């Protein structure tokens, strides 16, 4: 008789990754984890079926899982996130680092990843996605989010985005409140913002405005330490969209947040690095100005402390740019206090 862990609410399971042998376990049709609230899987997914997800659709709130072929196959084959009742997730944390491109050919990966990401966007309030793949499968899946998406907080690590990617995501997901991402350092705005990125052109291109989006978190090289991104502002940008408390208290086990390290290293080695950091601040300011045009409730940008002065200066310059004058009030609230 299969065991039933009726009182187990949090399950952390780690199976070593072995390229020559995969652990396959099956528990027939048993419902072994009916009360599970948090599930954290590391290494290889241990089952060849949906044993970990049976009977807990109404209780499961947090899931961390590697996005390897076996896990994707199980999640898709058993429609784990499409079954009735699995609609109350608070957080899904997907580790796709070094996992996607190696185990699927390109054509299969695109369809499989899109289907799984779409399912997640429809059932969870917050999605952490760690991906260092060179393809665009993850990003395209997010940019084509289904109309039924309920996602409010999206965090993309090791997946640098250009301005168009960020605006496309915000426009595609009307429920989105907060986005955390890296900005692609290979793209730089030099001089004035081009006409194609002026308010009129932006509104024509992104005709679907997001009336919910409020905060953008700029990650520094995939750094998940939110203490590095704390702001001196009194705005409630550090509140979790799903529960209203700070990210530290709500998702500390999943985001590897470290409250003890309160200071960001403001020291610079100068030279090319200093120029690059200034360019990153300008790029963040350009993106923020564009979001302010499209999202009436947008009110805060969180970014590393060493970028804030330059960011604020660039935003102030944009405010007096004629095409952006109608949005001066929205831009002004993005400036960090001195």
RAURZI-V415682 format. One record per helix or strand of 3 or more residues. SS is the DSSP state (H for helix, E for strand). FROM is the first residue (numbers start at 1). TO is the last residue. If there is no record, write none. Layout:
SS:FROM:TO ; SS:FROM:TO
This chain:
E:10:15 ; E:38:43 ; H:51:53 ; E:62:66 ; H:69:77 ; E:89:95 ; H:100:103 ; H:106:123 ; E:124:130 ; H:137:143 ; E:153:157 ; H:163:172 ; E:178:181 ; H:195:197 ; H:199:205 ; E:215:218 ; H:226:229 ; H:247:255 ; H:271:294 ; E:300:302 ; H:305:319 ; H:322:332
